[in-house]
Amino acid sequence: MKIALLGYGKMGKSIEKVALDRKHEIVLKIDYNNQHELTTENLQKADAVIEFSTPSSVLTNIQHCFNTGVPIVIGTTGWYEHIPELKVQCEAGNNTLMYASNYSVGVNIFFKVNEVLAKIMNNYPYYDVQVEEIHHTQKLDSPSGTAITIAEGIIDNIDTKKEWANILIADTPAEDNLRADQLLIESHRIESVPGTHTVIYDSEIDTIEFKHTAHNRNGFALGAVLAAEWLKDKKGFYTVADMFNFSI
Ligand SMILES: NC(=O)c1ccc[n+]([C@@H]2O[C@H](COP(=O)([O-])OP(=O)(O)OC[C@H]3O[C@@H](n4cnc5c(N)ncnc54)[C@H](O)[C@@H]3O)[C@@H](O)[C@H]2O)c1
């Protein structure tokens, strides 16, 4: 396949390596410094776009892809409040889009088991639940998109939790003033951490911890390239769950 990369930072570079290993060709690379090269003519050279840029540039990049008709795989996080309107626009224009807060196989297995665990824990309300995430200090959004997906998997299955609330733990200790129906997502920023997520169920009797640790960015990059391959000849608005479709 001919692939265009929108965003050529840490993830764009990892994706390029995986795509070349899988015998794909990179026909366009757009980063902050060469945005003028993002033209219809250049995008039309690609069979698929893989977009890992910034929350402030992703929506413009999606519009360029919709205008050109090229399928787009979005990895950028921090824009999810726009999903409903983009889904309508994507389907009305007969376009193709996949988004995921996390493309790694391991994390998507984690998402699935997280939902099953939450269903079980819903029967034991004396456990309180919270989510912790750790990422590198350059990460722009907080909480991570992955932590939001984990939190949604818990809120959908635990009756006592209605919404999530985020605390970014910087140098100062967090104020603990959450309501009982709010699910705490605690965000930590530590140099060089690619992504660690933990779900903690705590009671007076014991603690259950369920944890995923990414060792590097290769899992995200491979999942994004697999998504571009999977979208070939498809139309519509997808999430990565449509591709993995784990059954138990
Ligand atoms: N879904 C996933 O699996 C997954 C995994 C890792 C990271 N991410 C997300 O991907 C995004 C990128 O992560 P990263 O670690 O590569 O960040 P990064 O800061 O290393 O790279 C982002 C790049 O986007 C470029 N950029 C800025 N404006 C642009 C524009 N208008 N058009 C194109 N490029 C532009 C920047 O110059 C930078 O090189 C973040 O939102 C991050 O949260 C998602």
The ligand as a Gaussian input file, in Angstrom:
#p B3LYP/6-31G(d) Opt

LIG

0 1
 N       -3.764000       5.722000      19.492000
 C       -2.555000       5.248000      19.869000
 O       -2.286000       4.022000      19.859000
 C       -1.496000       6.227000      20.296000
 C       -0.241000       5.795000      20.736000
 C        0.727000       6.744000      21.039000
 C        0.432000       8.098000      20.903000
 N       -0.813000       8.489000      20.498000
 C       -1.177000       9.893000      20.262000
 O       -0.613000      10.268000      19.012000
 C       -0.316000      11.662000      19.015000
 C        1.146000      11.868000      18.599000
 O        1.996000      11.256000      19.548000
 P        3.598000      11.356000      19.409000
 O        4.116000      10.663000      20.621000
 O        4.043000      10.963000      18.066000
 O        3.793000      12.950000      19.595000
 P        4.972000      13.848000      18.998000
 O        4.864000      15.158000      19.723000
 O        6.267000      13.115000      19.062000
 O        4.575000      14.034000      17.452000
 C        3.531000      14.868000      17.002000
 C        4.010000      15.485000      15.702000
 O        2.936000      16.204000      15.095000
 C        3.538000      17.282000      14.409000
 N        2.549000      18.296000      14.018000
 C        2.178000      19.451000      14.640000
 N        1.253000      20.104000      13.909000
 C        1.026000      19.341000      12.812000
 C        0.165000      19.460000      11.682000
 N       -0.657000      20.508000      11.547000
 N        0.174000      18.481000      10.741000
 C        0.991000      17.408000      10.880000
 N        1.842000      17.246000      11.917000
 C        1.844000      18.196000      12.872000
 C        4.590000      17.813000      15.375000
 O        5.555000      18.604000      14.692000
 C        5.149000      16.495000      15.913000
 O        6.288000      16.061000      15.179000
 C       -0.672000      12.153000      20.416000
 O       -1.995000      12.680000      20.399000
 C       -0.640000      10.882000      21.270000
 O       -1.471000      10.959000      22.405000
 C       -1.776000       7.571000      20.204000

